[in-house]
Amino acid sequence: MKDIVRDGDQVLRQQANKVEFPLSEDVQKLAKDMMEYLEISQTPELCEKYKLRAGVGLAAPQVGVSKQMAAVLVPPTEEDGKPEFKDVIINPVIISESVQAGALTEGEGCLSVDADVPGYVPRHDRITLRYQDVSGESHTIRLKHYPAIVCQHEIDHLHGTLFYDHISKEQPFTAPEDTIMIN
């Protein structure tokens, strides 16, 4: 947790730089370390042991590196135990998005934001995402509901946006009509 940059640091409000391939050893290590953080943070006994906050996504700017890269680990919801989505997304671009909005009933949190900022964060319920993995291979995938929201949150970090920028100042618990509320 000590390496995670906190709200107020300029790097969180900057447009991150594209990542060049092949990846340097430093960038490869950063990708591995970010995913490892998420894996450890989602293991309750290790989370407690290392005094971590659980996370499902971690963008490079959150560890002080202005690069378009984020680790995403959405835990499983089914019995097969496979994560809903797990990868390091590099140079990600949302190439299409649903008109239908989606928002988390609990609101969103962020490893870089210590304060609890209440309110709904309306996002697109479904997205088509294009990105490169650590080997440079391109992927185009469709995500919906929670995985789509997590990826949009992480991609926002790459463009200097924090989740609370999307919360209505006047009516924080108002979402667009027909918003799919996700638990």
Summary of the structure (lengths in Angstrom):
residues: 183
radius of gyration: 15.8
end to end distance: 26.0
largest distance: 47.0
contacts: 547
relative contact order: 0.20
helix: 27%
strand: 27%
